[in-house]
Amino acid sequence: MQDIDFETMDDAALGQTLGKLLRLLEELEEDREMVLGQTGVHVPGSYGKRYDREIEEIQQQIDRVKERLARPAVG
């Protein structure tokens, strides 16, 4: 996942980015449930770790955007 510079974004761009990240997180969590929740199908443990890592990275970006939006605008 690419590192995005949230500090240089205005509030409108941050809001759009937050929406995209929230949708991506929801889709990834649904995909994880579908893949890992299947009974009778063996899925390597690395799949679960990969999903967890990606979900954590997206959640960290969401947290950074929310922190940036919570700060008063400078300038």
N, C-alpha and C positions, 0 to 999 in steps of 0.2 A: 504494500500500500504506500502510495506516495505521501511525502510530508508536505503539508499545505501551510503557507504562511498566513495565518488568520489575522495577524496584527495589521496587515496592510489592507484588509477588506473593510468595506463600509458595512453598515448594519443590514442593508438590503441583500448584499451578496452573502453575508453571514447567514441570514435567514434562509436563503435559497440553499446554501450549502448544508445547513442543519436539516432541512427537509429531505434533501438527497441522502444524507447520512442515515437519517432515521428510517427511510424506506429501504436502504441497502441493508441496514441491521435487521429489519423485519424480514426481508426476503432471505437473508442468510440464516436466520434462526428457523424459519419455516423449512428451508432446504435441509438444514441439519436434522430437524425432527423427522423429515421424510426419509432421509438416508439412514440415519442411525436408529430410527424407531421401527424399522422393518423387522418383523420376526422371521426367523428361518433363513435369513440371509446374512452370511458372514461379511462383516466390514472390518478391515484392519483398524487397529487402535489408533494408528497415525491419522486416520480421517477425523476422529473426534478431536484430537489435539490440534489439527489444522483448523477445524471450525472454531474451536475455543480461542485459538490465537487470533484469527481474523476478527471474531466477534469482539475480543478485548481491544484490538487496535481501533476498530470503528467506534467502540464505546469511549475510548480515550479521546478520539477526535471530537466526538459529540460533546464530551465534557469540556474540552478546550474551547469549542465554539460557544457553549453556554456561558463559560467564564468570561469570554471576550464580550459577549452581548450584555452581560451584567454590569460591566464597567461603563462609567460615563464616557461619552465621546470626547475626544481630545481635539482641540483646534477650533 
